Amino acid sequence: MTQSPAPTSSREASHLDRGAWTRTLLNKVPEVTILFWVVKILSTTVGETAADYLNENVGLGLSATTAIMALLLAAVLVVQFTVRRYIPSIYWLAVVLISVVGTLFSDNLVDNFGVSLWTTTAIFGAGLIISFVAWFRSERTLSIHSIVTRRREAFYWLAILFTFALGTSAGDLIAEKLAVGYFPSALIFGGVIAAITAIYYGFKTNAVLAFWAAYVITRPFGASMGDFLTAPTKDGGLGLGTNGTSALFIAIIVACVVWFTVKARREDRELVTAPV
């Protein structure tokens, strides 16, 4: 679903104090549209399949792979924090990488440290709640339409990381630990997303609450779909493998990001040429 309009758009900045972490920026996140959700779900699926590919096929091991991807994510986030506005290529690269890292964090706790999926789901769920509480207490809003300071952006990306890690653990818990299966799990999570959407549009519920609820659930939905597409048929999947699936979804994401970039540049030109 899309969030209701707010004073801050992707082309405007609201008046805030100008400290180091509160300097006013243009909104740093994209407009929430259907295509936003398509790319977000594809990113979650790529995060699941890419993490599995890097861990299993590259031969670096889970810990080394996690460290490398975390450093790469940190580098991209530095660039994301440096720019003063939403740039599609940087933003969506950060989303894909944070999806991979969130998956690897969850897998590390389960596979390397023997932490149960019940526990990791609870830990990441608590972490997400704490990040939301801290964000709201500091900024008095959780709206993504108001990501116009670096402090708000820091809260935003922290929450995003927890949503991906939580989604991975919750998805694996239901699909594997509870033996529901990958495709049935995807149907369950897809049904929850549909219910959130119906409640939002049917009862005009809070847009911020609906957005974050859907954002959290799209992660296990995408992860379950990724596992269903790539897992061997003997394990309940389609056996398509991680290589082809990841390549296809990355190609679609790149095409969408190109469209976002072209659209943003067109809007910029329209703003420049618009009469004052």
Residue pairs with C-beta under 8 A, 6 or more apart in sequence:
1 32
1 196
1 197
1 200
1 201
1 207
1 210
1 211
1 214
2 31
2 32
2 33
2 207
3 32
3 143
3 144
3 145
3 207
3 208
3 210
3 211
4 207
5 145
6 143
6 145
6 146
7 14
7 145
7 146
8 14
8 27
8 145
8 146
8 148
9 27
9 31
9 145
10 26
10 27
10 29
10 30
10 31
10 85
10 86
10 264
11 26
11 27
11 267
11 268
11 271
12 26
12 27
13 24
13 25
13 26
13 27
13 148
14 24
14 146
14 148
15 24
16 22
16 23
16 24
16 148
16 149
18 24
20 150
21 149
21 150
21 151
21 154
22 149
22 150
22 151
23 149
23 150
24 148
24 149
25 84
25 85
25 148
25 149
25 150
25 153
26 84
26 85
26 86
26 148
27 85
27 86
27 145
27 146
27 147
27 148
28 80
28 83
28 85
28 86
28 91
28 147
28 148
28 153
28 156
29 86
29 91
29 144
29 147
29 156
30 36
30 86
30 88
30 91
30 260
32 144
32 211
35 256
35 259
35 260
37 214
37 218
38 256
39 92
39 95
39 253
39 256
39 257
40 95
40 215
40 218
40 222
41 218
41 221
41 222
41 225
42 222
42 249
42 252
42 253
42 256
43 92
43 95
43 96
43 99
43 222
43 253
44 99
44 164
44 167
44 218
44 219
44 221
44 222
44 223
44 226
45 222
45 223
45 225
45 226
45 229
45 245
45 249
46 96
46 99
46 100
46 226
46 246
46 249
46 250
46 253
47 96
47 98
47 99
47 100
47 102
47 103
47 164
47 222
47 223
47 226
48 99
48 103
48 168
48 222
48 223
48 226
48 227
49 226
49 229
49 230
49 242
49 245
49 246
49 249
50 96
50 100
50 242
50 246
51 65
51 69
51 100
51 103
51 104
51 107
52 230
52 242
53 242
53 243
53 246
54 60
54 65
54 69
54 100
55 61
55 62
55 65
55 104
55 107
56 242
57 242
57 243
58 65
60 68
62 104
62 107
62 108
62 111
62 112
63 108
63 112
65 104
66 101
66 104
66 105
66 108
69 97
69 100
69 101
69 104
70 101
70 104
72 97
73 94
73 97
73 98
73 100
73 101
76 90
76 93
76 94
76 97
77 94
77 157
79 90
80 90
80 91
80 94
80 153
80 157
81 150
81 153
81 154
83 90
86 264
87 261
87 264
88 257
88 260
88 261
88 264
89 257
89 261
92 253
92 256
92 257
92 260
94 157
95 160
96 250
96 253
98 157
98 160
98 161
98 164
99 164
99 219
101 161
101 164
102 161
102 162
102 163
102 164
102 165
102 167
102 168
102 219
103 164
103 165
103 168
103 223
105 165
105 168
106 120
106 124
106 165
106 168
106 169
106 172
107 168
109 115
109 119
109 120
109 123
110 116
110 117
110 120
110 169
110 172
115 123
116 177
117 169
117 172
117 173
117 176
117 177
118 173
118 177
120 165
120 169
121 166
121 169
121 170
121 173
124 162
124 165
124 166
124 169
125 166
125 170
127 162
127 165
127 166
128 159
128 162
128 163
128 166
128 216
131 155
131 158
131 159
131 162
132 142
132 159
132 212
134 155
135 142
135 152
135 155
135 156
135 158
135 159
136 142
138 151
138 155
139 146
139 151
139 152
139 155
141 208
142 208
142 212
143 207
143 208
144 156
144 208
144 211
146 152
147 153
147 156
159 212
160 215
163 212
163 215
163 216
163 219
164 219
166 216
166 219
167 216
167 217
167 218
167 219
167 220
167 222
167 223
168 219
168 220
168 223
170 219
170 220
171 185
171 189
171 219
171 220
171 221
171 223
171 224
171 227
172 223
174 180
174 185
174 188
174 220
174 224
175 181
175 182
175 184
175 185
175 224
175 227
180 188
181 236
182 224
182 225
182 227
182 228
182 231
182 236
182 237
183 224
183 228
183 236
185 220
185 224
186 221
186 224
186 225
186 228
189 217
189 218
189 220
189 221
189 224
190 221
192 217
193 214
193 217
193 218
193 221
196 210
196 213
196 214
196 217
197 210
197 214
199 205
199 210
200 207
200 210
226 245
227 237
228 236
228 237
228 238
229 237
229 238
229 240
229 245
230 237
230 238
230 239
230 240
230 241
230 242
230 245
231 237
231 238
231 239
232 239
233 239
